[in-house]
Structures are given as structure tokens and as C-alpha cells.
């Protein structure tokens, strides 16, 4: 995934005393669909979509049996969740996509999308519109729930806020997993094949937002 190339910044990692084995380095023969890639603006998202389209034919069609319509839906979902970074986070973000085999959990191939930013987080992003409305009940978990299940958006424009909910519907249709972590909470939808709790609070504080989507083969 080229982690050690992209991790600094934002992380401080001293690799001078570490001998990284070849198996942990980027390999052209791996099942990486997209290496860890920085997102700063809309132009980055266009580039990401183009790159994923190039590799989707091999990994998504061959290993996960996606047809053209499913691949198109996958690309739209990827674009939607990446677009939240320049629009809402007020900071940079990263995305990575890889194919795995979930032998014990599922016995199938899956593709996993991981997206994160080091921005203001969902609670702060939505506070101006919803904080006073919910008063003492306002929390990280509630902010995630509103964005994921109620199409909440920091913007009042008509049509805003449907990105995450539309992705959620796609993930549910494909019997996938969709988790969002922000602040001290994690909320999402969990299929029967996974034992993760659909909601957790009082986690270690994370300043931005992390999104994990796992889609199984058809």
C-alpha cells in the first residue's frame, strides 16, 4: 500500500532503525487496487477515480465477479466518500483500496475501501446546524448517525447530505460492512457475517473521520 512512503506526515515514524522486509513493501503483483493516496482537493478525486477504473477490471471483475454496472456503482461510491474530505473536513485526507480473502469470517474475497482525514470531525462539522437542536444529547455518535441515516449536512442547500446515505444503501444491497469513526464514537451497518458492534462510544479520541467499507464478492 506504500504506507511507509505516505505515513509521514501526518505520522512520525522513524524507519532508520527498522529493516522492512520485502513482503511489506509495495509489490506490482499484489492485490492493491489503490495505494494510500493523499486527497487535498477535487482534482485529486478525479485522478483517483481514473486510477481505480484502470485496476477495477482485473480485481473487481476477476476476483469479486462484479459486472460493469456494479463497477460503476463502486466508482460512484468511492467518489462520494472521498468528496467529503475537501467539502467538510477542512484538512487533508487519504484513501486506500485493496482486495483481501476473508477465509474465517466469510470464505470469500472482499474489497476494502479505507478513507480518513485529519480534519474537524463530524460533530464539529454538523454542530452549527444541529448542536443547539439536540442540546445535551449532541455527541459524536449522534452526529455520525444523522449523517449516515438521516442525510444530515452542514450545508442547507437542497440535495445536500445524500452522499453517505446513498453509499450506505449500496453497501447494504451488496451485504457489505460500512463503519464510520469520528471523535470518540464509531457507528455503522454490520452484516450477519461480521461480529463488530454497530455502535461504540467512549473510544480514544480521533480528531478527524475514518471510513471503512468492506464489500464481498458476488
Secondary structure as UniProt FT lines:
FT   HELIX           3..6
FT   TURN            8..10
FT   TURN            16..17
FT   HELIX           22..24
FT   TURN            28..29
FT   STRAND          32..39
FT   HELIX           42..56
FT   HELIX           57..63
FT   HELIX           68..84
FT   HELIX           85..89
FT   STRAND          93..102
FT   TURN            103..106
FT   STRAND          108..117
FT   HELIX           121..134
FT   HELIX           135..137
FT   HELIX           140..149
FT   TURN            158..161
FT   HELIX           162..173
FT   TURN            174..175
FT   STRAND          177..183
FT   STRAND          185..189
FT   TURN            192..193
FT   STRAND          199..200
FT   STRAND          206..216
//
